[in-house]
Amino acid sequence: MTLRSATPHADGAALPPPDAVGLAHSDRLAALIAERIEAGPLSFAEYMRLALYMPGLGYYMAGAQKFGADGDFITAPEVSPLFGRALAVQCREVLDELDAGERECIVEFGAGSGALAVSLFGALQDRAELRYRIVETSSELALRQRDALVAAFGVEILGRVDWLNALPDKVQGVIVANEVVDALAVERFVKRSAQAGDIWQIGVGMAAPGAPSPFVDDALEPTPELIAGVSAVEADLEAPLPPGYASEIGLQVAPWVGAVGASLERGVVLIADYGYPRRERYSEERGRGTLACYYRHRAHDDAYRWPGLQDITAHVDFTAIAEAAAPSNLDFLGYASQGAFLLGNDLTGLAETASAPLERELDRIVLASAVKTLTLPGEMGERFQVIALGKGYDRALRGFSLQDLAYRL
Ligand SMILES: C[S@@+](CC[C@H](N)C(=O)[O-])C[C@H]1O[C@@H](n2cnc3c(N)ncnc32)[C@H](O)[C@@H]1O
């Protein structure tokens, strides 16, 4: 099964074609995107937003399976409920310290299949006053999340959970975002010369009729915002990026951190995703970019193939998240690999507890293998990282007790 950090290697021509219903769906979305291109090439971020989030048709907004063995990829909470239980250990420490009474809440931003809601809320259910609040842009996924919670805990659970279209005000508790920042739309650029900020912007135009994908890259005059963003990245590197260097930049990350900062009154934000500190994110070896698409457990790099039927992502620049903290009235609290963060939150003990009642050898092996997937460096352990920001919270977080990578940001 494919993790959403997998290196794109599938040959576009060898991807298994969708069925007739899938093709018709993708053609409808492509036709609507094509209408917008009639006025001129779209920016890549605009294309990505439409391909993933156009109401009723975008990848996350329509009925495709997406998550799990029958979908396109798996995320950490889908690998094992131990991920959510370890996160719950961290959340419990914070919630105990905050002691927010009836205002106590966990806000999960972008809850996917609901797997994390089930394991995280499940492990914290004993806290009678805790509310679980899900911010989800996709009403189709919100329904799935509700079904997953009801299947796990019964219909009564709905009295303690609510779904929102945007981050709520005055949160006292923990805001969690797992594998969401990588799904925020990015812009793409190519360095034109060795001079900082001298770039082409990669936009999206129409492909020739009969081409395998409906759209192609098209050069755009870069926007001032993109030039400023790339220049700021380059100012942070040892030298400007070389001519021909191609990459992406997440211009939505800082506004998103700003919205999180405005929402949090008191507590902690935990962001887990795949990516790198800036100097590694924009290293020489990544000079062809980090854009990756996931389709039926194949990772490839044709973002224009079957729009609406595949996920499109890019690796996160964790330095950009840390930089956005102070202007958003948030404090930086820690940064570690996902493996170290989970082990610092007693993953090993939680695995032993889960393993003890298992009678079948096979079930114990599956559990041990999930722990390896979540923590080993070659799996999710290092490619995925956790960063914590906070407001009105100055206690050290146990998730960073084994490792502190802040110096790498
Ligand atoms: C890759 S999935 C991750 C799901 C889940 N967190 C997990 O780990 O399995 C991204 C999720 O973020 C949601 N999402 C993306 N942008 C969003 C936004 N602006 N507001 C709310 N949810 C959003 C998507 O609909 C989807 O549920």
The ligand as an SDF file (V2000), in Angstrom:
LIG
                    3D

 27 29  0  0  0  0  0  0  0  0999 V2000
   -5.0220   13.6860    2.8600 C   0  0  0  0  0  0  0  0  0  0  0  0
   -6.5030   13.9220    3.7180 S   0  0  0  0  0  0  0  0  0  0  0  0
   -5.9680   13.6100    5.3670 C   0  0  0  0  0  0  0  0  0  0  0  0
   -7.0480   12.9920    6.1700 C   0  0  0  0  0  0  0  0  0  0  0  0
   -6.7690   12.6450    7.6100 C   0  0  0  0  0  0  0  0  0  0  0  0
   -6.2870   13.7810    8.3620 N   0  0  0  0  0  0  0  0  0  0  0  0
   -5.8380   11.4860    7.7430 C   0  0  0  0  0  0  0  0  0  0  0  0
   -4.7570   11.6450    8.2620 O   0  0  0  0  0  0  0  0  0  0  0  0
   -6.1990   10.3910    7.3030 O   0  0  0  0  0  0  0  0  0  0  0  0
   -6.7900   15.6690    3.6670 C   0  0  0  0  0  0  0  0  0  0  0  0
   -8.0910   16.0760    4.3400 C   0  0  0  0  0  0  0  0  0  0  0  0
   -8.1200   17.5000    4.4980 O   0  0  0  0  0  0  0  0  0  0  0  0
   -9.3850   17.9940    4.0620 C   0  0  0  0  0  0  0  0  0  0  0  0
   -9.1730   19.4080    3.7040 N   0  0  0  0  0  0  0  0  0  0  0  0
   -8.3650   19.9060    2.7650 C   0  0  0  0  0  0  0  0  0  0  0  0
   -8.4190   21.2620    2.7280 N   0  0  0  0  0  0  0  0  0  0  0  0
   -9.2770   21.6190    3.6990 C   0  0  0  0  0  0  0  0  0  0  0  0
   -9.7560   22.8720    4.1730 C   0  0  0  0  0  0  0  0  0  0  0  0
   -9.3490   24.0200    3.6300 N   0  0  0  0  0  0  0  0  0  0  0  0
  -10.6470   22.8850    5.1970 N   0  0  0  0  0  0  0  0  0  0  0  0
  -11.0420   21.7250    5.7690 C   0  0  0  0  0  0  0  0  0  0  0  0
  -10.6230   20.4930    5.3550 N   0  0  0  0  0  0  0  0  0  0  0  0
   -9.7610   20.4540    4.3300 C   0  0  0  0  0  0  0  0  0  0  0  0
   -9.7490   17.0370    2.9400 C   0  0  0  0  0  0  0  0  0  0  0  0
  -11.1090   17.0820    2.5800 O   0  0  0  0  0  0  0  0  0  0  0  0
   -9.3660   15.7050    3.6020 C   0  0  0  0  0  0  0  0  0  0  0  0
  -10.3300   15.2910    4.5360 O   0  0  0  0  0  0  0  0  0  0  0  0
  1  2  1  0
  2  3  1  0
  2 10  1  0
  3  4  1  0
  4  5  1  0
  5  6  1  0
  5  7  1  0
  7  8  2  0
  7  9  1  0
 10 11  1  0
 11 12  1  0
 11 26  1  0
 12 13  1  0
 13 14  1  0
 13 24  1  0
 14 15  1  0
 14 23  1  0
 15 16  2  0
 16 17  1  0
 17 18  1  0
 17 23  2  0
 18 19  1  0
 18 20  2  0
 20 21  1  0
 21 22  2  0
 22 23  1  0
 24 25  1  0
 24 26  1  0
 26 27  1  0
M  CHG  2   2   1   9  -1
M  END
$$$$
